[in-house]
Amino acid sequence: MAEKSSIFDMIGPVMIGPSSSHTAGVVRIARAAIRILGALPTEAVITFYNSFARTYEGHGSDRAIVAGLLGYATDDERIRTAFDHAAEAGLRYTFQSVGNASTLHPNTIKLNLTGPDGHRVEVVGQSRGGGVIRIVEVDGFGCDFSGALHTLIIDANDVPGSIAFIASVIAHDDCNIATMFVSRKGKNEAARQFIEMDSPINDITLAYLRQLRWVHHITYIPTLE
């Protein structure tokens, strides 16, 4: 039997236009990226690929990405004047475009962000239409998460049993794991786990995971609006 669609599926997200893929999705990619960074950035290098490279100015994707980097939601009226707000906030940004990257999704954006403490991240995201996004790379580690669910990013040593142990801890917190993507540089080298969960994780569980000797860093991203 075909799956039924709701009126919300057909209309799409509440947003500032003109396009869900070129505006709402772009805002959400930036909002995911600043949560990975852990702060609003002070500097951003923004690279648009393929169709985005040809249309980002005309469709307002340039304003949308800057608005998302300022933490604005998809329906925030300030998206239209995001450049002015970025100047007030002291956000420095540069746009780049690559029109022919055949291995990448047509609507791909790469963000190189620097935070106020000098911390840097690189995030690659895709806008899939209807405001839906996929984050497909973080700091060179491949991944695949949407921001629609609660997400953990765990940097840890590639030790035997680590994946099963972390999954067990999360399960004891009554969190159901929806997806898990594990990426590593090489055998027994640094690994990064990307875990999407149906519900929030408790602070005490996060604190326990963070104190494990083979866990280096954990980023928790609650569901994006």
C-alpha positions in Angstrom: 0.0 0.0 0.0 1.3 3.4 -0.9 2.3 5.6 2.1 -0.1 8.5 2.7 1.1 12.1 2.5 -0.1 14.8 4.9 -0.8 18.3 3.9 2.5 19.3 5.6 4.4 17.0 3.3 2.9 18.6 0.3 3.3 22.2 1.4 6.8 21.9 2.8 8.5 23.7 5.7 7.5 27.1 7.2 10.1 29.3 5.8 11.2 32.5 4.1 11.3 31.8 0.4 11.8 31.6 -2.5 12.7 27.9 -2.4 12.8 25.1 0.2 15.9 23.6 -1.3 17.7 26.9 -1.9 16.6 28.7 1.3 15.2 26.4 4.1 17.6 23.6 3.4 20.5 26.0 3.3 19.6 27.6 6.6 19.4 24.1 8.2 22.8 23.1 6.9 24.3 26.2 8.5 22.4 25.6 11.7 23.7 22.0 11.9 27.2 23.3 11.2 27.2 25.8 14.1 26.0 23.1 16.5 29.0 21.0 15.4 31.3 24.0 15.9 29.7 24.6 19.3 29.4 28.3 18.8 28.4 31.0 16.4 31.4 31.4 14.0 33.5 34.5 13.6 34.7 33.6 10.2 33.3 31.4 7.4 34.4 30.2 4.0 31.3 29.1 2.1 31.7 27.0 -1.0 28.6 26.3 -3.3 28.8 23.3 -5.7 27.1 22.4 -8.9 23.6 23.9 -9.3 24.1 25.9 -6.1 27.2 27.5 -7.6 25.1 28.8 -10.5 22.1 30.0 -8.6 23.0 30.8 -5.0 22.8 34.6 -5.6 19.6 34.6 -7.6 17.7 32.2 -5.2 18.9 33.9 -2.0 21.1 30.9 -0.8 23.9 33.4 0.0 21.6 35.2 2.5 20.2 31.9 3.8 23.5 30.4 4.6 24.7 33.6 6.4 21.4 33.7 8.3 21.8 30.1 9.4 25.3 30.8 10.6 23.8 33.5 12.8 21.5 30.9 14.3 18.3 32.2 12.6 15.4 29.7 12.0 14.0 29.0 8.5 11.0 31.3 9.1 13.0 34.2 10.5 12.3 37.5 8.7 15.9 38.6 9.2 17.0 36.1 6.5 16.2 38.8 4.0 18.7 41.2 5.6 21.2 38.6 6.9 24.2 40.5 5.4 23.4 43.5 7.5 23.0 41.4 10.7 26.3 39.6 9.9 28.1 42.9 9.7 26.6 43.9 13.1 27.6 40.6 14.6 31.2 40.8 13.3 30.8 37.6 11.1 33.4 37.6 8.3 32.5 35.4 5.4 33.7 34.5 1.9 31.8 32.9 -0.9 33.3 30.4 -3.4 31.7 28.4 -6.2 32.6 25.2 -8.0 30.3 24.6 -10.9 31.3 21.1 -12.0 31.9 18.6 -9.2 30.5 15.5 -10.7 30.9 13.3 -7.6 28.8 15.6 -5.4 25.0 16.1 -5.1 23.7 19.0 -7.2 22.9 21.1 -4.1 26.1 20.7 -2.0 27.6 23.3 0.3 30.9 23.1 2.2 31.4 25.3 5.3 34.8 26.0 6.8 34.0 27.7 10.1 36.2 29.3 12.8 34.8 29.9 16.2 35.5 32.7 18.7 38.1 30.5 20.5 39.9 29.6 17.2 38.3 26.1 17.0 37.7 25.1 13.4 35.3 22.6 11.7 34.6 21.6 8.1 31.1 20.5 7.3 29.7 19.3 3.9 25.9 19.3 3.5 23.3 18.5 0.9 20.0 20.2 0.4 17.6 17.5 -0.8 14.4 19.5 -1.3 11.5 20.3 0.9 13.9 21.7 3.6 15.4 18.2 4.0 19.2 18.1 4.4 21.9 15.5 4.8 25.2 16.2 6.5 27.7 13.9 4.6 31.1 14.9 5.9 32.6 16.5 9.1 36.3 17.2 9.2 37.0 14.7 6.5 35.0 11.9 8.2 32.2 10.6 6.1 28.7 10.6 7.6 25.1 10.6 6.8 22.6 12.4 9.2 19.7 14.8 8.7 19.4 16.9 11.8 15.8 15.8 12.1 16.7 13.5 15.0 18.8 13.9 18.1 22.4 13.3 17.0 25.6 12.3 18.8 29.1 12.8 17.3 31.6 10.8 19.2 35.4 11.0 18.6 37.0 7.9 20.1 39.9 5.5 19.7 39.1 2.6 17.3 39.1 0.0 20.1 37.4 -3.4 19.9 33.8 -3.4 21.3 33.5 0.4 21.5 30.6 0.6 19.1 28.6 -2.1 21.0 29.4 -0.6 24.4 28.2 2.9 23.4 25.1 1.5 21.9 24.4 -0.4 25.1 24.8 2.7 27.2 22.4 4.6 25.0 19.9 1.8 25.2 20.0 1.8 29.0 19.0 5.5 28.8 15.8 4.3 26.9 17.1 6.0 23.7 16.4 4.2 20.5 19.1 4.4 17.9 17.7 5.2 14.5 20.9 5.2 12.5 24.6 4.8 13.2 27.4 5.8 10.9 31.0 5.0 11.8 34.0 6.5 10.0 37.7 6.1 10.7 41.0 7.2 9.1 42.4 3.7 9.3 42.5 0.5 11.4 43.2 1.3 15.1 43.3 5.0 14.4 40.9 7.8 15.3 37.2 6.9 14.6 34.1 9.1 14.6 30.6 7.7 15.4 27.5 9.6 14.2 24.4 8.3 16.0 20.9 9.5 15.4 18.4 8.9 18.2 14.6 9.1 18.4 14.7 10.9 21.8 17.0 13.2 23.8 19.8 11.7 25.8 20.2 12.5 29.5 22.9 14.8 30.7 24.2 12.1 33.2 24.6 9.6 30.3 26.5 12.2 28.3 28.7 12.9 31.3 29.4 9.2 31.7 30.3 8.7 28.0 32.6 11.7 28.1 34.7 10.4 31.0 35.5 7.1 29.2 39.3 7.0 28.7 39.1 6.1 25.0 36.5 8.8 24.2 38.1 12.1 23.2 35.2 14.4 22.4 31.4 14.3 22.1 29.1 16.7 20.4 25.4 16.5 21.0 23.0 18.1 18.5 19.3 18.2 19.5 16.7 18.1 16.8 16.9 21.0 14.4 13.8 23.2 14.1 
